[in-house]
Structure formats: structure tokens, C-alpha cells
Amino acid sequence: MSPNTPDGAETVAEVGEFGLIERITRGRQQPRSTLLGPGDDAAVVAAPDGRVVACTDVLVEGVHFRLDWSNPDHVGRKAVAVNLADIAAMGAVPTAVLVGLACPSGTSAAVVDQLTAGMWHEAARARVGVVGGDLTEAPTLVISITALGDLRGRKPVTRGGAMPGDVVAVAGRLGWSAAGLAVLGRGFRSPVSVVGAHRAPEPPYPAGPQAADAGATAMIDVSDGLLADLGHIGTASNVAIDIRGDLIEVHQRLVDVAAALGGDPRHWVLTGGEDHALAATFPDPAGVPDGWRTIGTVTRGNGVTVDGVPYTGAAGWQHWR
């Protein structure tokens, strides 16, 4: 029996593969961009632009999420959100997601119900369809999401276009997920605002196409930490980036949580990942769109600094380190 299965609960093995698919897809609505949804060998999704933006992420229980910290609905929402944020970071509009799900045969079918309900919830928030996927058995719960997007005539905004003289701006929250993780790591479940931010991030999907329309020269999803991800832009663009400390917003809630835990709220904002905010560079300070906050500048050279000084300590998350 899986640890995710209460005694007496119906398991995925008892429901069966096709019974589980029927439960996952029953009564679900698709957007107009889904021309053919689940039920065939493959889905058909409209691509009016003629180019398809695609990305994938894998979430593993015990590495990316814990079901004693998050309920399955949260995990499902997060799995979809982290992928759709990547689509938005290219300046594209998300159109569809495909789900690969592996779990032990003794996993409660109710867990899968809640997990996929979270996926449908986040997909609906982004106005995309869950158009297909695959189910299989594995020793632990693993979720693989593939997301698709449409550029709608825009050029893709890559990491490699930043130029000296550009300004750096962000859209979305920073540091909240890191604060929530710190709270959970201490055995607490509140404040709900920061814990919820860790359990189910809310990326600003419309901000990606908005930035592209405003002439963004480079853009990235902040998944590993602001400084770490700006470092990826710097490397790809062969430029340096300097962040101004006085422009970094630290919400009072983060300050309060840090005071209670003995943490550093500014560190959470600069290096905490999994909020899935967007960071971009723009050629004209006056052209930074509404909803974006200017935080620094692009210069010649290499590396990321804060007020001209290299940041002490890890700049963000790295697997295997």
C-alpha cells in the first residue's frame, strides 16, 4: 500500500488505467484552441502562428514536492504553473498542456483525482486545455508536464538579446515561495499567504506577451532565484547585470515571517525560486509596461551584482548541488 493511500481507499490499480483516464477527463471543457482533445492517439491543437513554443518539466515527490506539506490539488496546480510560466517567458500565449503521470499501483485514486483537478484548475486560469498524456506505474509519484504556446506573430523573446544600457524589470512576486518553504521546514503551516505561495505559485502569464509587445530584449521565468536566473540572461547575452538594492521590494509579510524565523527576507527575494515571476530587459526605461517593476540595469562585462558588488552565497537553486 502506498503511503499516499488511506486504509480501505480505492487504488489506481483497482480503478485501472482506462478507468483512471475516464475519471480524469470526464466532464472537462476545452478551449477553442483544442481541436481534438483526449481520447485518441494524439491531440490536435491549433497553432495559428505556424510556430509552436514547447517546454517540459518533471516534478518528483520528495524532490519538488511533499504530500505532507502540500495536498495533491496544490501539486497539480504547481506542476502546470511551472511549465506555463516558461511559455509566457518566451513572449507566447499558452495553448495546451500534456500530462505524464507515474505512481505506485497502491496510490489512492482519490489522490490522482485531486492532483488532476489541480491541473485542470491551473490550466483554466491560463485558458488552456489539458489535451492528453500518459499514465504508468513507478516506485514514486512523478509528474511530467509538456506545455505548448503560440507566439501570435511575435518574435520569441530569448535569454540572449539583452544589451548594455537596457533596464531590468520583473513582474510577479519574489521571495514568497522561499518564505513558505522556510515556514514549512520549521514545522509550521502558517501564515497561509506565504505557505500557499510555495504550494501553488501564481505566475503572471499575461505579462510575458505584454513584455514582448513592449519590446523586451530578453526574458526568463524566475524558477531558481532572481540572481541565478538573471545570470542565465547575462551569460546568454554576454553582458553584466547590476541590481539596485533600493529598487528591490520586500513585502512586510516577508519581513514579519523572517523576524519570527530568524531568516533574511531580502535573501529570499534575491535567491528564492519557485515564485515563477518573470524577469526581462527593456531598451527604454519609459517603455517598461504597467505591472512591471524596474530593478536594475544591463552593463558591459559579465556576472550579476547587487549595488555593484557580487552577492555573497548561493544565488539560487541548482540540482545535484
Secondary structure, DSSP 8 states (H G I E B T S, - for coil): --TTS-TT--BHHHH-HHHHHHHHHTT----TTEEE-TTSSS-EE--TTS-EEEEEEEEEBTTTB-TTTS-HHHHHHHHHHHHHHHHHHTT-EEEEEEEEEEE-TTSBHHHHHHHHHHHHHHHHHTT-EEEEEEEEE-SS-EEEEEEEEE-TT-----SS---TT-EEEEES--SHHHHHHHHHHTT----HHHHHHHHS----TTHHHHHHHTT-SEEEEESS-HHHHHHHHHHHHT-EEEE-GGG----HHHHHHHHHHT--HHHHHHH--SS-EEEEEES-GGG--TT-EEEEEEESSSEEEETTEE-SS--S--TT-
